[in-house]
Amino acid sequence: MRFLLIILGPAASFMLTSKPHQDALLRLAAVVDARSLRVALQDSIQELLPSTECVCVYMLEGDSRLLSDDPLHELPKEGKIRNIVNQLKRCQCAGLPSSELPEKYRICLAAPLPAHRRAVVIPISHQEQDKAIAVFLVGCNALSDQDELHLNILEKHASVACGRVQTVQTSYQRPPLSPSPVPSHNALLQLNVSDQDYCELDRNILQLCGELYDLDAASLQLKVINYLQQQTQSQCCCLLLVSEDNHQLFCQVVGDKVLEEEISFPLMFGRFGQVVEKKKSITLQDISAEERRQLSSMLGCEILSMLCVPVVSRATGQVVALACAFNKQGGQSRYTKVDEHAIQHCFCYTSTVLTSTLAFQKEQKLKVECQALLQVAKNLFTHLDDVSVLLQEIIVEARNLSDAEM
């Protein structure tokens, strides 16, 4: 386990000695959603600039729309404020045009302001984007040199926080619906399956959907996997989930067991990468002896037959999981098109619930991790005046975060 020790220079230490300032910056490190970010930014500015009378926060939506939610309105695309924003530099002035401001903010931002008051426009840009991803309009006293230094640091932290929230939102955002490669219910009807079988399938899937109310992804997978085992008459089933970067497959549940530690392996492991790429099912005859051996090790039993079906998101058209069934029972040695249809039919109705729950679970995990890092940072800030104690505290906190044996 390697630890990176960062020693703060005198200037940085001086800037962080004030507890309100520390809290203002640390608060930004804990947010992962836009609503919390707006509140954190407003609170941070008010703590850094005690003379603040009002703060209006705009966040980038889409390519160019800068929106505020208090009240809901868009920053004008033309005018004095937009010209300042386009320059990506902080600017303080004796007031802003009343016509470019919501009524709520005119009293503290509109020209002319009292001699000691200023309107400050603060564009926040991202290092990878040559445009503002957030804008603050602040009504306060004229900025001192100390205020300018505080805002310089705040802008850097705000840029990182805004970029992080933007990335999280993009990862969970649904693009416009497009023709989906997922077999529709009508397309599935064209398979050689009797009406009686369809009525039975529909009744079963309706019952399953009624049971998918858990907020825990593993519990949902257990129910879906149990359903697949019954419908395909399999000894064991599992879901191989595709990571967001499309580089790995990971498995949390096998059969009726939730694994203590999830199993993961590269996406290009054998033929599974081709299933994700081509979105076509494979059977045991399509995989190598080595792949068969590794799967047997993962399942804890010999594999005699297999069916692997891609699960495609109807929103994105991308493969989000591989549904695998192993060891066909009921007097048959191989899986058939009817089994493949049963799996496709299941995920026509359940894939959205599963992916949404996984996204929610990941967001909750990210929040917990951010809170843990926030607490670590607070603990470290209390020892900035004693380097030896600070280093020891860093080692202790690193051990706590990583569960490393020292």
PyMOL commands that set and color helices and strands:
alter all, ss='L'
color gray80, all
select helices_A, chain A and resi 10-15+19-29+34-48+80-87+98-100+103-109+145-172+185-189+195-211+217-232+272-278+284-286+289-299+337-381+387-402
alter helices_A, ss='H'
color red, helices_A
select strands_A, chain A and resi 54-61+65-69+72-74+91-93+117-126+129-141+234-242+248-254+257-266+282-283+306-312+319-328
alter strands_A, ss='S'
color yellow, strands_A
deselect
rebuild
show_as cartoon
